[in-house]
Structures are given as structure tokens and as C-alpha cells.
């Protein structure tokens, strides 16, 4: 192959003594030189009583998906490996000052990085795909295997949809203990040069560290992600708040309208249908259980109790025989009438128990008192439940 004689190359010939054209023939000769009598089945150590130090860096390319039910995470990543192979050194002066070449990694020894908590077949990272390696004259080798990595990741969906998940990917070389190979990392954070953000999750942290586990040197990638909650807030939480705050208003509707029971039943059935529709979007996990699901179950249970309360209150409203009304309800009606009418009792009557005072109590009086009590009790229960939930997810 003939070298190109451009003006800037002429300048290089003049300025740099001994500059020679690095032709294709030179590269072929170097390739044959370094691989002659080279055995890739033997670890690249000048002294096999020592450890081989492999530098590892991680590039996170994209976050693909997170399955809370299966407890799995899927990412696209690349590992940048480098080590020194003393059998792949050469004299640059003998090869026209050629300092670096690109080489097929299948021709040399390379560390096989396995994902310990993988959910797929146990295969080396980048298996079946050729990633070219770079070889320096000092014997330094650089290679970058990568691909889609599916790993097991225990999840905690208690604070869904305001949850944050943390996953740890563990890489190591099967069969080579710390006496043979040792990993090191130049960075404590993954490289995000080629990272593509995910629309459903926000990346909070992607750190890397090396540790020794079960007599193996491992390279760990710790990923923390936070869910984008806006869709779930609009589609699940806001309708739940609407149903919860609308339901107790059935106690404000006059009994004579005849719409109380039907409205209470309509709200109950509507919320039941709503739960059926959104149940597919709620993670199905028992340990721990989604607190939002517990709140929804609590609200639909309170809605069912409201239906029962409305029916019972309607029964007392049309009760004509005051004798059938028991003492606690009469006392409650007395209290309600006193608060409502602001009745002023004689001084001697203050000594009497208010439950013994006869106000010609009717079923309507009892129903009105029960309406007031139920309205307050159910609203307090719903507000306490919602405040407890939002306090829990905010911690």
C-alpha cells in the first residue's frame, strides 16, 4: 500500500526523525508477530503466583424496564475492561513506530464477566457479539463488551407511586478467585456519556464499587431510580380523593328526597368499577403490600358502611313510635337538639341527666342526629386515612 504524500505529512517527515508510513503490511506483520506462539487459554501473567489486575468501568446506555411483580430490572450497559498481557508486547521501532492496533478479541485471552444475579441463561456479558479490542505496544489491552442485562432486583412498592427502587448488579469471573484475578475501578460512578433517559423512571444514582465476596472479586453497579408519579396521581389518586370526599355528602341530602340510598349505592358501585379498572396498574406484592391499595380498600369499606348507615337512618326517620327508639339514640337526639336549638334549661333541670329529659323525641330527631354524627365520623376517618398515607409516602 502506498502512503499518501500530502503537504502536512511532508512536514511530519521533516520534523519527526524516523517517521515511517504504517502500511497495511506493517500491521499484518505485527499481527502475526504478537499472535505467533500465543496461547489464549492461559492467563496473561508473567508470574502465575501473582494476581491479574483488571480495571473495570461501567457505561450505562439506557434503562429499559422495571418489573415490580417479577422483581427484575432490564438495562443496556457496556463494560470497559483493561489489563496488561505481557505476551502481547512489541518493539515499536521494529514496526514503523506502530504503537496501537485493533484486534479481534477472540484471538486473545479476555476476562469473562458474568452477571451473578442474572435471570437469563448464565452467559458472559456480550457473548455472541464481537467487540473489537485495542492493543498497545506495552501489552495493555482494552475491550468493551456489553448488551442487555436482565437482573433480579428485590422491590419495595409500599410507597407506590411515589416509590424509589434500588438494584445492585454483581459482576465477576466464574472459576477465578481472588488469588487469580482482582478487579479495580477508576470511578465510583457509572459513565453516562451515552445514557438515554427513561420516561417512566428518573435515574437518581448509578454508582460502582469493587468488593470481595465468597472469595471472589466482584464489580458492583448500584442503581437507584425514582418513579415518575404524575400519570398515577392523575389516574388513580385524584379519582380516589374525589370518591372519598364526595361519599359522606349523602348524609346532607334530605331523607324525603328518596335519593340517599341510590346515591350511596351508585358511588359504591362506581368506586368498585374504578378499582377493577386500575387494579392492573397497581403492583401485586404482599411483602410489602402497596399502601395505596390499602387506602383504596379502606375507602371502599367506609363507602359500604355509609350505605348501611343511610339505610338505618332512613328506617329511623320514618319511625312513628318513639317507644321503639332505644335510650342511647334518645340521648344522642337530646344532645343534637340542644346544640341545634340552643335550648336553655331551668336551673333545677341541670341536675338531671340529659338522657332523662323528655323533648318529645321523634324518629326524625334521631335521624337528624345520626346524620350529623355520621357526616363528621366518616369525614374524620377519611381525612385521617388520607393524611396518614401522604405522611407515610413523604418520609
Secondary structure as UniProt FT lines:
FT   HELIX           7..15
FT   TURN            17..18
FT   HELIX           24..35
FT   TURN            36..37
FT   TURN            40..41
FT   TURN            48..49
FT   STRAND          52..67
FT   TURN            68..71
FT   STRAND          72..84
FT   HELIX           86..88
FT   HELIX           92..95
FT   TURN            96..97
FT   STRAND          100..103
FT   HELIX           105..107
FT   STRAND          114..115
FT   TURN            116..117
FT   TURN            125..128
FT   STRAND          133..136
FT   TURN            137..138
FT   STRAND          140..143
FT   STRAND          146..152
FT   TURN            158..161
FT   STRAND          164..172
FT   TURN            174..175
FT   TURN            178..180
FT   STRAND          181..184
FT   TURN            193..194
FT   STRAND          201..213
FT   TURN            214..215
FT   STRAND          216..227
FT   HELIX           230..232
FT   HELIX           233..237
FT   HELIX           238..247
FT   HELIX           248..251
FT   HELIX           255..257
FT   HELIX           260..278
FT   HELIX           279..281
FT   TURN            287..288
FT   HELIX           291..317
FT   HELIX           322..324
FT   HELIX           327..341
FT   HELIX           347..351
FT   HELIX           354..356
FT   HELIX           363..394
//
